[in-house]
């Protein structure tokens, strides 16, 4: 018998494969906390907006695979691979990672994506990522830029919502 929490993780990644951020974020608690090496720690609405932004910006290029879902009453994990093109130069990125989750009452409360930032930065940023991608200062710069992009996206969405009223 499959554990109910493994079904939530499967639902999350299947929605990701379909590029359906609404279904993905429905798996989260409203107070979700997310961490990965690119975005750092973000919470709540910023997590939800991140998935909408990433999927909106990926176009048709995004491909997601997942496997090895493990789950118990509170924790779950899954291996994943995301393939996409990044930035103005459209550099191909094949990012392998592991998602770990803390769940309660049928919702994801904490989601952490573990992957090699240096490998990601070499692919996404080219030579600059190769030379500097392993440094703490580059990690901080990547997180600051991701945070700025996410804030701009949220502001754009709020402006759109206000103008629609």
N, C-alpha and C positions, 0 to 999 in steps of 0.2 A: 504494500500500500504506500502511495506517495504522500509524504508529509505536506500538509496545507501550505506551509511556508515555502516549500520548493515550488508549489504552483504559482505563488505570488511572484517569485523571481522569474519563473518561466514566462508568466504573463508580461512582466516588465520587459524582458529581452525580446519577446515576440513583437511587442508594440514598437520597440526600438527598430527591429528589422523592418517593420512596416512604415517606419518614419511617422509614428503617431504619438506625438508628445503628450497629447491629452490623455491617452490610455496609459502611457508611461507614468505620468505624474499622478494619476488616480491610484497608483500603487503606494504612494507616499502618504505619511501623516502630514498634516499641515505644518507641523513644527520640525520637519525633517532637517537633519544636519548632513552635509555632504563634504567629502574631502577628496581631492586628487592633486597630483603634483602641478597641474596647470592652473587650476582655479583656487587652490588652497582650500581653506574652510569657508563654506557659505551655508546659509540657513534659509528655511522657509521659502518665501516667494522668490528669492534669488535662485534657489535650486530649481524650482519649477521653470522660471524664465530661462535658465541656462539650457535646459533641454529643448525648449521652443526655439531659442536662438541657434543652437548647434544644428538642429534638424533643418531649420529654415535656411541656414547658410550652406548646408551640405549639398543641396540640389539632388541630382540623381546619382551623385558619386559615392554616397555613403553605403557601405556594406558592413553588416554586423553578423558575426557568428558567435555562438555560445555553447558551452558544454559543461559537464561535470558539476551539475548543481548538487550541492549538499545542504541539508537543512535539519534543524531540530526545533524545539519549541520557541527559541529566541534568536537564533543565529542562522545565517545562510551564507553560502558563497557560490561563485560560478566563475569559470574561466571565460574570457571573451577575446575577440579580435575585432578591431574596427579598422576598416580600410577606407580611405578618403583622400581628397586632394586639399592641401592647406595653403592659405595665403594667396597673395596676388600672383606669385610665380606658379601656383597650382602644383606644388611638390607632393608627390605621392607619399602617404604615410600608411604604414601597416603597423598598428599598435596592438601589442599583446598584453593582456592584463588579467587581473583577478579582482572581482568585486566582492567585498564582504559587507554583510548587512546585519543590522539588529532590527528585529521585528517585534511588534506588539499589537494585539487586537487586529490582526490581519492587515497591518500597514507597516511600511518600512519607516523606521524612526531615524536610523543612521545608515549611510551608504558611503563606503570608502572604496575608491578605485586605486589599485596598486599597479603601477607600471614604471618602467625605466625611463625617467625624464631625459637622460642623456641620449638614449636611443631615439626617443620621440623628437628631441630638439635637432638631432643630426638630420633626421628625415624632413622635418617641418621647416627648419631654418637654414639648411645647407651648411656651408663652411663655418659660419658664425656659430651655429649650434654644435658643430663638431669640436670647435676650439674651446667654446665657453659653456656649453650646455651642461656640463657636470658641476659647475661652480654654484655656490650658494647665492652669489650676487645675480647670476643669470636666472636662477630659479625664482628669486624675488622679483626680478624684472618681468619675467613671464607671467607670474601671478598678478602683478600690478596691471599689466596690459590687459590680461583677461578680465580683471575686475572692472577696468575702465570700459571695455567693450560691453560687458554685461550691464553696467550702469547706463550706458548710452542706449542699449536695447530696451531696458526697462523704461527709460524716459520716453523713448519713441512710442512704446506700447501704451503708456499712460496718456500721452498726448493724443494718440489715435482714439483711445477709449473716451476721452473728454470731448473730442470733436464729434464723436458718434452720438453723443447725448443730445 
